[in-house]
Amino acid sequence: MCLGIPGQIIEITDANNKLAIVDIGGVKRQVNITCIIDEQHPPENCIGEWVLVHVGFAMNRINEKEAAETLRLLQEIAEVMSTG
């Protein structure tokens, strides 16, 4: 099973190499944003967007509500696993 974790793009660090910093629950990671940009949606337009991150890549843009719900569910899973 593949699992994408929601994160918010907070900075474009290298537009030429399509790299950005994403905040994932307070942890900042560098990710590749190749999958979510194109000529109509350049890197500089990605700041503030929520994305699903998987193995170092922002795989898809999601809305803030969807990100919050996914983070809540992941937190619930973590709590159940820690008590089980």
N, C-alpha and C positions, 0 to 999 in steps of 0.2 A: 504494500500500500504506500502510495506517495502522499506526503502531507505538505501542503503549503501553509506557511505561517504568515499572517497579516503583519505588515509593517508600513510605516509612513516615510516617504522619501523626504529627507530634510535638507539634502545638499547634493549638487552635482559636482563631483570631484574631478572628473576628466571626461568632458563631452566627446572628445575625439575617440576615446576608447569605450565610451558609453558606460561609465562607472558613476555610481551614486552612493551616498550614505543613506541607509534606511534605519529608522528607529523601530526596533521590535521589542515592545514591552520595556523600554528604557535601555535596552542594549543596542548600541550602534554598530552596524556592520556595513562593509562595502559590498555592493551587489552590482551585477551587470544588468543594464536596463535595455539591452538589445531587443528583447521580445515585446517591449511595450512602446517603442518609439517608431516613428516614420516621418515622412516629410510634412504631414499635416499635424503631427504631434511631436515636436522636437524635444530634446532633453530638458531644456530650460522651462518647458511647460509642465514638467513632471513634479516639480517641488510642491510638497503638500499633499500629493496624491497617495492613496492607500493602494498597496499592491500585495499579491500573494508571492512570497519568497520561497524558493525551493532550490537547494544545492547552489546557493550563490547567485541565482538569477531571479529577477522580478519577472514572474511568469504571466501575470495578468493584472489589470487594474480592477479594483473593486471599490464599492462606495463605503463611506465611513460607517454606516449602519451595519453593513455586512461584515466589515472588519471587527466592529465591537462585538457582534454576536458570535463570531468565530473565536475571538479571544476569550469570551466568557465560557464558551463550551470547552475550549482547551483547558481553561483553569479548572472547570468542574471535573474533567477527566483526570487531571493531575491530582486533585484532592481525593478522588475515589481510589486512584492507584496508590496513593501514599497511605491510605488507611486499610487497604485490602490485603 
